[in-house]
Amino acid sequence: VGGLVFPKPASWKWSKPRMRFRTLQYDVPSKPGSGGSAEIVFSRFRGTDGGPTDMNIERWAGQFRGADGSPVEATIGTKEIGGLTVTLVETAGSYQSMGAAAPRTGQAQIGAIIEAPGRRVFVRLVGPEGTVVATREAFNAMLDGVMPAG
């Protein structure tokens, strides 16, 4: 995606991207008692297309609310992987995706925006909190293994 190669577990199954701006999408199977399957979505943007990184992180976090409807606090950080700057965000609560009629409770996300020369790749793992938490290690291993294609 975007000139980058991401290692992934065999259990993540490709699925046809269900929305515009999704370049690649995988379904992540649920673990016993985790609340259902999740999805990992990749989006590629050239240059500054897609808007500033901080605006996207704010938008992602804003899709989550606490039980009382108030905004939830997102955990945000940055790290460098293979010379690429990666901004990370994690949040949990009731999730209302763009276009959804109502929020879904008990959801979580781990997201990353990878800044590569001339482009950015957005990666989001979203789904039931139990599945997202159970997938965190594999998601982080995928990010740690990212490398230029070719």
GIRA-V665399 format. One record per run of one state. SS is the DSSP state (hx for helix, st for strand, lp for the rest). FROM is the first residue (numbers start at 1). LEN is the number of residues. If there is no record, write none. Layout:
ss: (SS;SS)
from: (FROM;FROM)
len: (LEN;LEN)
This chain:
ss: (lp;st;lp;st;lp;st;lp;st;lp;hx;lp;st;lp;st;lp;st;lp;st;lp;st;lp;st;hx;lp;st;lp)
from: (1;4;6;13;15;24;29;38;47;53;63;64;66;71;72;75;82;84;96;104;117;119;129;145;147;149)
len: (3;2;7;2;9;5;9;9;6;10;1;2;5;1;3;7;2;12;8;13;2;10;16;2;2;2)
